[in-house]
Amino acid sequence: MLRIADAGALASLRQEILQQRQSYRCTVTLCAGTACQACGCLPVAEAMKHELARRGLADQVRLTTTGCHGFCEQGPLAIIEPGNLFYCHIKPDDVDEIISRTLQGGQVIERLLYTDPVSGRVVEKEKEIPFYAVQNRVLLGDNPKICPQVLEDYIAIGGYSALATVLNDLGPQEVIERIKDSGLRGRGGGGYPTGRKWEQCRAAPGQRRYVICNADEGDPGAYMDRSILEGNPHSVLESMLIGAYAVGAAQGFVYVRKEYPLAVAHISTAVEQARRAGLLGEEILGSDFCFDVKVVRGGGAFVCGESTALMASLEGRVGEPRAKDVHTVEKGYQDQPTVLNNVETWANVPKILLEGSEWFAAKGTEKSKGTKVFALTGQVKNTGLIEVEMGTSIRQIVFDIGGGPKNGKQIKAVQTGGPSGGCLPVSQFDLPVDFDALDEAGSMMGSGGMVVLDDSACMVDVARYFVAFLQDESCGKCVTCRLGISRMLEILTNIAEGQGSLEQLDLLEDLMWTIRVGSLCALGKTAPNPVASTLRYFKDEYLAHIQDKRCPAGVCKALVHYTIDPELCVQCGECVEACPHDAIDEEKFVIDPERCQKCGVCEEVCPTEAIHKN
């Protein structure tokens, strides 16, 4: 691509691209996000490309491999236009039939359609699938429209026009005012007003200013930022350009989690493409504005998602947080004023400037505007990446989008906000999902992880899991965090093993207060949340472990015992043969508790359900 000289050249290029694409009579959009690649979408794409060329259809059918569509468990998946036809679980062997029957014959292949697990209804159109119908896909909706490695695709949907408008028509303070008027708050977990942060950075004294995109997404099960960066990297670059113009920065960094190779590849490609097109570097779009971006891979530590630890890592130092008495907007990277936002926050900026602050502010609640992307995982029928308006209830997300519980079980709780979030019971599911409501309920928005738990989950074990994760990821700088989290984990382990006491519950309360008050960064200050929320809403399970020496969910092995009901047992010998520890007497059909390792294999193979877990 030639260098784009100015806003007029950008608009002309957009029209030229759109005109060229009018020659295609249909489009096949194949998801090629990380999840779909793991399901085998690339061989499907290669087979379709080869078959279209063999049949002489490459000039009539536009095949596009895009970023994540969100419905990851249905991959490989494709959307065929016109018609919004949705095919899922596609294999390379299906390609010939898709081309001959659907693209050439106009027929629908029913076995490739989606079947709703709740109603059993077979759905043809993507927009009619319940998983998508409730969503408001402001950001994720662009992923299926573009190949993340093709700059022309982003330009075709209006890419970089917000930047052109800013450079031609708006001053830096006007940009900041529009972001402030929109009510956009940081999507990385803190929820700080974005426009206010930019304004503070612009006003701070300093020789240089920097902007940073935090893509060091480390929450277990969370992949919101990864999918945006993989699927629409130019939207992040355009946003950073606008932010840099607003605060007066000439250099930016994209700090990407080390374990995100596809995101690193796509954002690196986007940076090179933008440089060649004159969208990064000197005199961007014919203006006197100069800005460049460097992609940096993270240090592999969860704590480096914290702003000051990230900047320390970026400077080549150990990724440890510092005290917050001096804010990073005043003294951040290289001790200079710095704006740091996460991927999702940045990605909202061009939309706000193109559609208007009022458009964005009309979505959401009074204090939480816009939409939010969540990674919906756990024990629901439909899992994947979703985007809903702020204020959508947890119940709508779990039951309307997620489809409710699977395997005939009952939903018990939802864990929000990643490892530092909290667990909310079904009684709290009518809460609106926004920053303040979740915080008041004892959880948090976090970056957007949402794990649904059913009645097979033990809440003591859930708290122990997240506290163990935080213990491993603590940098150890603060004594309260380093020792306090370890002590919390020790007490939770005692309780899970039937060695806990009521006095230890009081000690947990004291520990949680100390850790919150004495820790420097959000990892330590929010580390007690999993324990505090489960104690608040599921204290009966803690008491069952302590007083009755019983795990109600049958998860904590030390408190689980397997027995064989002699009235149901037919002495078929299946359990004897399956037991890897020779713990079952093959004559009396009794389980020896000393030899039993509580693996549960015997219960799984028993044809008469005579083996019970107590």
C-alpha positions in Angstrom: 0.0 0.0 0.0 1.2 3.5 -0.9 1.5 6.2 1.8 -1.9 7.8 2.5 -1.2 11.5 2.2 -4.2 13.0 3.9 -7.8 12.6 5.0 -9.0 13.0 1.4 -6.7 10.2 0.2 -8.0 8.0 3.0 -11.6 8.6 1.9 -10.8 8.0 -1.7 -9.0 4.7 -0.9 -12.0 3.6 1.1 -14.4 4.1 -1.8 -12.0 2.4 -4.2 -11.8 -0.7 -1.9 -15.6 -0.9 -1.5 -16.1 -0.5 -5.3 -13.7 -3.3 -6.0 -15.5 -5.6 -3.7 -18.9 -5.1 -5.3 -17.8 -7.6 -7.9 -18.2 -10.5 -5.4 -21.6 -12.1 -5.4 -21.2 -13.7 -2.0 -18.8 -13.7 1.0 -17.7 -16.6 3.2 -16.4 -15.3 6.6 -14.5 -18.0 8.5 -13.5 -17.4 12.1 -9.8 -17.9 12.6 -9.4 -16.8 16.2 -7.2 -18.8 18.6 -10.1 -21.1 19.7 -11.2 -21.8 16.1 -7.6 -22.4 15.1 -7.4 -25.0 17.9 -10.6 -26.6 16.4 -9.0 -26.9 12.9 -10.3 -23.8 11.0 -7.0 -23.3 9.0 -7.3 -26.6 7.1 -10.9 -25.7 6.4 -9.8 -22.3 5.0 -7.0 -23.8 2.9 -9.4 -26.4 1.5 -12.0 -23.8 0.6 -9.4 -21.5 -1.0 -8.1 -24.4 -3.1 -11.6 -25.6 -4.1 -12.8 -22.1 -5.0 -9.7 -21.6 -7.3 -10.2 -25.1 -8.8 -13.8 -24.3 -9.8 -12.9 -20.8 -11.0 -14.9 -19.1 -8.3 -12.2 -17.1 -6.6 -13.3 -13.9 -8.4 -17.0 -14.4 -7.4 -16.7 -15.6 -3.8 -14.7 -13.6 -1.3 -13.2 -15.8 1.4 -12.2 -14.0 4.6 -10.5 -15.4 7.7 -11.3 -13.2 10.6 -10.8 -12.8 14.3 -13.0 -14.3 17.0 -16.7 -14.3 16.5 -17.4 -15.1 20.1 -19.2 -18.4 19.9 -15.9 -20.3 20.4 -17.3 -23.7 21.3 -19.1 -24.0 17.9 -15.8 -23.6 15.9 -14.8 -23.9 13.2 -17.7 -21.7 12.2 -18.5 -19.5 9.1 -21.0 -16.9 8.1 -22.2 -16.8 4.5 -23.6 -13.6 3.0 -26.0 -12.6 1.7 -28.4 -14.4 4.0 -26.5 -14.4 7.3 -26.3 -18.2 7.1 -24.4 -19.7 10.1 -22.5 -23.0 9.7 -20.7 -24.5 12.7 -18.3 -27.5 13.4 -17.1 -27.4 9.8 -14.6 -29.9 8.6 -12.4 -29.8 5.5 -14.5 -32.7 4.1 -17.6 -30.3 4.2 -16.0 -27.7 1.9 -17.0 -29.4 -1.4 -20.6 -29.6 -0.3 -20.7 -26.1 1.0 -19.5 -24.7 -2.4 -21.7 -27.0 -4.6 -24.9 -26.9 -2.6 -24.9 -23.6 -0.8 -22.7 -21.2 -2.8 -23.7 -22.5 -6.2 -27.0 -24.2 -5.5 -28.5 -21.9 -2.9 -29.3 -24.8 -0.6 -28.9 -25.0 3.1 -27.0 -27.9 4.6 -29.0 -28.7 7.7 -26.3 -30.9 9.5 -24.0 -27.8 9.6 -26.6 -25.5 11.2 -26.7 -24.6 14.9 -29.1 -26.4 17.2 -30.1 -24.5 20.3 -29.6 -26.7 23.3 -32.4 -25.1 25.2 -35.2 -25.2 22.8 -33.9 -27.8 20.4 -34.6 -25.5 17.5 -32.4 -25.5 14.4 -31.3 -22.0 13.5 -30.1 -20.8 10.1 -29.2 -17.2 10.7 -26.5 -16.0 13.0 -28.5 -13.0 14.3 -31.4 -15.4 15.4 -29.1 -17.6 17.5 -30.1 -16.9 21.2 -26.4 -16.6 22.1 -26.0 -13.5 19.9 -29.6 -12.1 20.0 -29.3 -10.6 23.5 -25.9 -9.1 22.9 -25.0 -5.5 21.8 -21.8 -6.2 19.9 -20.3 -2.7 19.5 -16.7 -3.9 19.5 -16.9 -7.6 18.8 -19.3 -6.9 15.9 -16.4 -5.6 13.8 -14.4 -8.9 14.1 -16.4 -10.8 11.5 -16.1 -8.0 9.0 -12.3 -7.9 8.6 -9.2 -10.0 8.2 -6.9 -8.7 11.0 -3.9 -8.9 8.7 -5.4 -6.8 5.9 -5.3 -3.0 6.5 -7.7 -2.5 3.6 -10.4 -4.4 5.4 -10.2 -2.0 8.4 -10.2 1.0 6.1 -13.3 -0.4 4.3 -15.4 -0.3 7.5 -14.4 3.2 8.3 -11.0 2.6 9.9 -8.8 5.6 10.6 -11.6 8.0 9.7 -11.9 9.0 13.4 -8.2 9.8 13.4 -8.6 11.9 10.3 -11.5 13.8 11.9 -9.5 14.4 15.0 -6.4 15.7 13.1 -8.4 17.9 10.8 -11.2 19.3 13.0 -10.5 18.8 16.7 -8.0 20.2 19.1 -6.5 17.9 21.8 -8.7 19.3 24.6 -11.8 18.9 22.4 -11.0 15.2 22.0 -10.6 14.9 25.8 -13.9 16.6 26.4 -15.7 14.2 24.1 -14.2 11.2 25.9 -15.2 12.7 29.2 -18.8 13.4 28.0 -19.1 9.8 26.8 -18.6 8.5 30.4 -16.1 5.9 29.2 -14.4 4.2 32.2 -11.4 1.9 32.1 -12.2 -1.7 31.2 -9.2 -3.2 32.8 -10.7 -3.5 36.3 -10.2 -0.2 38.0 -13.1 1.7 36.2 -11.3 5.0 36.3 -12.8 7.7 34.0 -10.8 7.6 30.8 -11.2 11.2 29.8 -10.2 12.4 33.3 -7.0 10.3 33.1 -6.1 11.8 29.7 -6.7 15.3 31.0 -4.5 14.8 34.0 -1.7 13.4 31.8 -1.9 16.3 29.4 -1.8 18.8 32.3 1.1 17.1 34.1 4.6 18.7 33.8 7.1 16.6 31.9 9.5 16.6 29.0 7.8 13.7 27.1 4.5 11.8 27.4 3.7 8.2 26.6 0.7 6.1 25.9 0.5 2.4 26.7 -1.9 -0.3 25.7 -2.1 -2.9 28.5 -2.7 -6.3 26.8 -1.2 -8.3 29.6 -4.4 -10.1 30.3 -3.6 -12.7 33.0 -7.0 -13.7 34.6 -7.7 -17.5 34.3 -10.3 -18.1 31.6 -10.3 -14.4 30.4 -9.5 -13.7 26.7 -11.4 -10.5 25.9 -8.4 -8.3 25.2 -6.7 -11.1 23.3 -9.6 -11.5 20.9 -9.9 -7.8 20.2 -6.2 -7.5 19.6 -6.1 -10.6 17.4 -9.2 -9.7 15.5 -9.0 -5.9 15.1 -5.5 -4.7 15.9 -5.8 -1.5 13.8 -8.7 -0.3 16.0 -6.2 -0.4 18.9 -3.6 1.5 16.9 -6.1 4.1 15.8 -7.2 4.6 19.4 -3.6 5.0 20.6 -3.0 7.6 17.9 -6.0 9.6 19.0 -5.0 9.3 22.7 -1.4 10.3 21.9 -2.7 13.4 20.0 -4.9 14.3 22.9 -2.2 14.1 25.6 0.7 15.2 23.5 2.7 11.9 23.3 5.0 10.9 20.5 5.7 7.3 21.6 3.5 4.4 22.5 3.8 0.8 23.6 1.6 -2.3 23.3 2.5 -4.5 26.2 1.2 -8.0 25.2 1.0 -11.1 27.4 3.8 -13.4 26.5 1.4 -16.4 26.0 -0.5 -14.6 23.2 1.5 -15.4 20.1 -1.3 -14.8 17.6 -2.1 -11.4 19.2 1.6 -10.5 19.1 1.8 -11.5 15.4 -1.3 -9.6 14.4 -0.5 -6.3 16.2 3.1 -6.4 15.0 1.8 -6.8 11.4 -0.6 -4.0 11.9 2.2 -1.7 13.2 4.3 -2.4 10.1 1.3 -1.9 7.8 0.4 1.4 9.5 4.0 2.6 9.2 4.1 1.8 5.4 0.8 3.6 4.9 2.0 6.7 6.8 -0.5 6.2 9.6 2.4 5.8 12.1 5.6 7.9 12.0 6.1 11.4 10.8 3.5 13.9 9.6 0.6 11.5 9.9 -2.2 12.1 7.3 -0.5 15.3 6.2 -0.5 16.9 9.7 2.3 17.9 11.9 1.4 15.1 14.4 4.1 12.4 14.8 3.7 9.2 16.7 5.1 5.6 16.7 4.4 2.4 18.5 6.5 -0.5 19.8 5.2 -3.9 20.6 6.7 -5.5 23.7 6.0 -9.0 25.0 5.2 -9.3 28.7 7.3 -10.7 31.4 5.0 -13.6 32.0 3.8 -12.5 35.5 0.2 -11.8 36.5 1.2 -8.8 38.6 2.6 -7.1 35.4 -0.9 -6.3 34.5 -0.8 -3.7 37.3 0.1 -0.3 35.9 3.3 0.5 37.8 4.6 -3.1 37.7 3.9 -3.1 33.9 5.9 0.1 33.5 8.8 -1.2 35.6 8.8 -4.3 33.3 8.7 -2.1 30.2 11.8 -0.3 31.6 13.6 -3.6 32.0 13.3 -3.8 35.7 11.6 -6.4 37.9 7.8 -6.2 37.5 6.9 -4.9 41.0 4.3 -2.3 41.9 5.1 0.9 43.7 3.2 3.1 46.1 0.3 5.0 44.6 1.0 8.4 46.3 2.3 9.6 42.9 0.1 8.6 39.9 1.4 7.3 36.6 -0.4 10.2 34.7 2.2 12.4 36.4 5.2 10.1 36.7 4.8 6.8 34.8 7.1 5.3 32.2 10.6 6.7 32.5 9.2 9.0 35.3 7.3 10.9 32.7 3.5 11.5 32.4 1.9 8.3 31.0 -1.6 7.2 30.0 -2.2 3.4 30.3 -5.5 1.8 29.2 -6.3 -1.8 28.4 -7.2 -3.0 25.0 -11.0 -2.8 25.4 -10.8 0.7 26.7 -8.7 1.9 23.7 -11.0 0.1 21.2 -14.0 2.1 22.3 -12.4 5.5 21.4 -12.9 5.6 17.6 -16.5 4.5 18.0 -17.1 7.4 20.5 -15.6 10.0 18.2 -17.4 8.7 15.1 -20.8 8.0 16.6 -20.8 10.8 19.2 -20.5 11.0 23.0 -24.2 11.0 23.4 -24.5 7.7 21.5 -22.1 6.0 23.8 -23.5 7.6 27.0 -27.0 6.4 26.0 -25.9 2.8 26.6 -25.5 1.4 30.1 -26.3 2.8 33.5 -26.0 6.2 35.1 -22.4 5.6 36.2 -21.3 2.8 33.9 -21.7 3.7 30.3 -21.4 1.7 27.1 -21.0 -2.0 26.6 -18.7 -4.6 28.3 -17.0 -7.7 26.8 -17.1 -10.8 29.0 -15.6 -14.2 28.7 -18.5 -16.4 29.7 -17.2 -19.8 30.8 -18.1 -22.6 33.2 -21.2 -24.8 33.7 -23.6 -23.3 31.1 -24.8 -24.6 27.8 -23.3 -21.8 25.7 -19.8 -20.4 26.5 -17.7 -17.9 24.6 -17.0 -14.2 24.3 -20.0 -11.9 24.7 -20.7 -8.2 24.7 -23.6 -6.6 26.5 -24.7 -3.2 27.6 -23.7 -2.2 31.1 -26.6 -2.8 33.4 -27.6 -6.2 31.8 -28.5 -8.5 34.7 -26.4 -11.5 35.6 -29.5 -13.6 35.1 -29.9 -12.5 31.5 -26.2 -13.4 30.8 -26.3 -16.8 32.5 -29.7 -18.0 31.3 -30.6 -16.0 28.1 -27.1 -15.9 26.5 -25.5 -18.8 28.4 -28.6 -21.0 28.0 -28.7 -22.0 31.7 -27.1 -25.1 33.4 -26.0 -28.2 31.5 -26.1 -31.8 32.5 -29.3 -31.4 34.5 -27.6 -29.6 37.4 -28.6 -26.4 39.2 -26.7 -23.1 38.9 -25.1 -22.2 42.3 -23.1 -19.1 41.7 -21.2 -16.9 39.3 -17.6 -15.8 39.8 -16.8 -12.4 38.3 -13.7 -10.3 38.1 -11.1 -12.9 37.7 -9.1 -14.4 40.6 -9.5 -11.2 42.7 -13.2 -11.1 42.1 -16.0 -12.7 44.2 -18.6 -15.4 44.0 -22.3 -14.3 43.8 -25.2 -16.7 44.5 -28.3 -17.1 42.4 -30.2 -14.8 44.8 -28.0 -12.0 43.5 -28.5 -12.7 39.8 -30.9 -9.8 39.2 -28.0 -7.4 39.9 -27.1 -5.2 37.0 -23.6 -5.9 35.7 -21.8 -2.6 36.3 -18.9 -1.3 38.3 -20.8 -0.1 41.4 -23.4 -2.9 41.8 -20.8 -5.7 41.6 -18.6 -3.9 44.1 -21.4 -3.4 46.6 -22.3 -7.1 46.3 -18.8 -8.1 47.3 -17.4 -8.9 43.8 -16.0 -6.7 41.0 -16.1 -6.1 37.3 -12.5 -6.8 36.8 -11.4 -7.1 33.2 -14.4 -9.2 32.4 -14.1 -12.9 33.4 -17.3 -14.6 34.3 -17.3 -18.2 35.5 -20.6 -20.0 36.1 -20.6 -22.6 38.9 -23.2 -25.3 39.4 -24.1 -27.4 42.4 -21.1 -29.7 41.8 -18.8 -26.9 42.9 -17.5 -26.6 46.5 -17.2 -22.9 47.4 -14.5 -23.6 49.9 -12.5 -25.3 47.2 -13.3 -22.5 44.7 -11.9 -19.9 47.2 -8.9 -22.1 47.8 -8.2 -22.3 44.0 -8.2 -18.6 43.4 -6.2 -17.9 46.6 -3.6 -20.4 45.5 -3.4 -18.7 42.1 -2.8 -15.3 43.8 -0.2 -16.8 46.1 1.8 -18.0 43.1 1.4 -14.7 41.2 2.2 -12.3 44.1 5.5 -10.5 43.5 6.2 -10.8 47.2 7.1 -7.1 47.7 4.5 -6.5 50.4 4.8 -8.6 53.6 1.0 -8.5 54.1 0.5 -9.9 50.6 3.3 -12.3 50.6 2.6 -13.9 54.0 -1.1 -13.0 54.4 -2.2 -14.8 51.2 -0.1 -17.8 52.2 -1.7 -17.9 55.6 -5.2 -17.6 54.0 -4.4 -20.5 51.8 -3.2 -22.6 54.7 -6.4 -22.0 56.6 -8.6 -22.8 53.6 -6.6 -26.0 53.1 -7.1 -27.0 56.7 -10.9 -26.4 56.3 -11.0 -28.4 53.1 -9.2 -31.3 54.7 -11.5 -31.4 57.7 -9.0 -29.9 60.2 -10.5 -26.4 60.4 -12.0 -24.7 63.4 -14.5 -21.9 64.0 -11.7 -19.8 65.4 -10.0 -19.9 62.0 -13.0 -18.1 60.5 -12.4 -15.2 62.8 -8.7 -15.3 61.9 -9.6 -15.2 58.2 -11.6 -12.0 58.8 -8.6 -10.3 60.5 -6.2 -11.5 57.8 -8.5 -10.2 55.0 -8.6 -6.7 56.6 -4.8 -6.7 57.1 -4.1 -7.7 53.5 -6.4 -5.1 52.1 -5.0 -2.3 54.1 -1.3 -3.2 53.9 -0.8 -4.1 50.3 0.4 -1.7 47.6 -1.3 -2.9 44.5 -4.7 -4.3 43.5 -3.5 -7.9 43.6 -3.0 -7.7 47.3 -5.9 -5.4 48.1 -8.4 -7.5 46.3 -6.9 -10.9 47.1 -9.4 -11.5 50.0 -12.4 -11.1 47.7 -12.9 -14.8 46.8 -12.8 -15.7 50.5 -14.9 -12.8 51.7 -17.6 -13.4 49.1 -17.9 -17.1 49.7 -18.0 -16.6 53.5 -20.7 -14.0 53.0 -23.0 -16.0 50.8 -21.9 -19.7 51.4 -21.0 -19.7 55.1 -23.0 -22.9 55.6 -20.5 -24.8 53.4 -17.6 -23.6 55.6 -19.6 -24.7 58.7 -20.3 -28.1 57.1 -16.6 -28.6 56.5 -15.6 -27.5 60.0 -18.5 -28.9 62.2 -19.8 -31.9 60.3 -16.5 -32.8 58.6 -18.5 -33.0 55.3 -18.1 -31.4 51.9 -21.7 -30.9 50.6 -20.6 -30.9 47.0 -18.4 -34.0 47.5 -15.3 -32.2 46.1 -12.9 -32.1 49.0 -11.3 -35.6 48.9 -10.3 -35.7 52.6 -14.0 -35.4 53.5 -15.3 -37.8 50.8 -16.0 -41.5 51.4 -17.2 -44.1 48.9 -19.6 -46.9 49.9 -21.4 -49.7 48.0 -25.1 -50.2 48.7 -25.6 -53.9 49.0 -29.3 -53.7 48.0 -28.4 -52.2 44.6 -25.1 -54.0 44.0 -25.4 -56.9 41.5 -21.8 -58.0 42.1 -21.0 -57.7 38.4 -17.3 -56.9 39.2 -17.1 -53.8 37.0 -15.9 -51.7 39.9 -13.3 -54.3 41.0 -11.9 -54.4 37.5 -11.8 -50.6 37.1 -10.3 -49.7 40.5 -6.6 -48.9 40.0 -5.9 -49.2 43.7 -7.3 -52.7 44.5 -9.5 -51.1 47.1 -12.6 -53.2 46.5 -13.0 -56.7 48.0 -14.1 -58.9 45.0 -15.9 -61.4 47.3 -17.7 -59.1 49.7 -17.9 -56.0 47.4 -16.9 -53.6 50.2 -14.6 -50.6 49.7 -11.5 -50.5 51.9 -11.2 -46.9 53.1 -7.5 -47.3 53.8 -6.7 -48.2 50.2 -9.3 -46.0 48.5 -7.8 -43.0 46.8 -11.2 -41.4 46.1 -10.7 -41.2 42.4 -14.3 -41.9 41.6 -13.7 -44.5 38.9 -15.8 -47.1 40.6 -18.8 -44.7 40.8 -18.5 -44.0 37.1 -18.5 -47.6 35.9 -21.1 -49.0 38.2 -24.1 -50.0 36.0 -26.7 -50.0 38.8 -25.5 -46.7 40.6 -24.9 -48.7 43.7 -21.7 -46.8 44.6 -22.3 -43.5 46.5 -20.1 -40.6 47.4 -20.8 -39.5 51.0 
